[in-house]
Amino acid sequence: MNFTALEISEKFSGSIQGNGEVLISRLSKIEEAEVGALSFIAHPKYIPFLALTKASAVLVAHDLETSYQGPATLIRVTDPYIVFTQLMRSWAEFNKTEPPKGIHATALIDPTATVAKGVAIGPYVTIGPKTRIGEGALIQAHCIIGSQVTIGKGTILNARVTVMDETEIGSACIIHSGVVIGSDGFGFAPQENNTYLKTPHLGKVIIKNKVEIGANTTIDRATLGATLIEEGVKLDNLVQIAHNVEIGPHTVIAAQTGIAGSSKIGSQCIIGGQVGIAGHLTIGDNVRIQGQTGVVSDLSAGSTVQGTPAYDYRSYYKSYALFKRFPAIEKRLSSIEKKN
């Protein structure tokens, strides 16, 4: 798959600084690029690599100020990261291998299950009673799918995914290896004899269309009703979604985040890695939660928070600046006290 720098520029309404006829045959990180590669700069910390790179062309922002006069052609676009991502998608589509076809002889499919046309099912997959698999779905090796499960058109389950009974998964979803959907939530009622009585989980999980779920993420079934993941949600690896949680459309959640039971997350939120959200909370739309934040109370729409307990991120950084200076402040106070 080859393009000239000029062709890329024209496709994304960009402009050329340098040789527009240079040929691009691959995509690379700027610090590793060789001749024939296209790279990009989307963060100021990578600007020094521009003078060192061997890339034939580099995507940069229209407003990037640089005195660079080297051999690489600069392709100026509105957002280098988005353009590079779109090019990566095109390269991946061009180079992808032919997907598996048909049903492997070792797959165990209950006779009451319904498998639509064009479904591919890999080795040692098990599919339970009254489950329905939509047209064009791909179920990779060693997946376990329970009874009365619905999987929509074109959804992909990578190897060793477990989908428990009565789960509903929409169309065009991608579920990565090791994901477990529909296990019991963490519910135990304390008893008078210092033991715990397990709470039955009689609900289910509903996952809407175009959701992507990262490797080894877990989504628990509801106690009653449904744990709900709305359309377009993107979950990273190792995310824990507890029983009866609801996550609004197009929210993204980074790795190692845990959301306790019955909390409701709004739409188009961005939640960083290692965030903890307590149970029974309401998080508004368009909320930004910085990494390693502990959320213990409701958050209003549009807020940006950090720290434990979470509060406004600007106040957090002002407080943290003082916190770092505490040893020096304490030393000064001790010196003043000794003088007095």
Protein Blocks (a to p, Z undefined) as FASTA:
>chain_A
ZZdfklmmmmnopacedjfkbccfbdcdfklccehiacddfbfklmmmmmmpcbfbdcdd
fklccfbfbfbdcdddfblmlmmmmmmmmmmmmmpccddedjdfkbccdfkbccdehiac
dehiacdehiacdehiacdehiacdehiacdehiacdehiacdehiacdehiacdehiae
hiacddddddfkopacddddfbdcdddehiacdehiacdddfehcadddehiacdehiac
dehiacdehiacdehiacdehiacdehiacdehiacdehiacdehiacdehiacfbdcde
hiacedjddddfklmmmmmmmmmmmmmmmmmmmmmmmmZZ
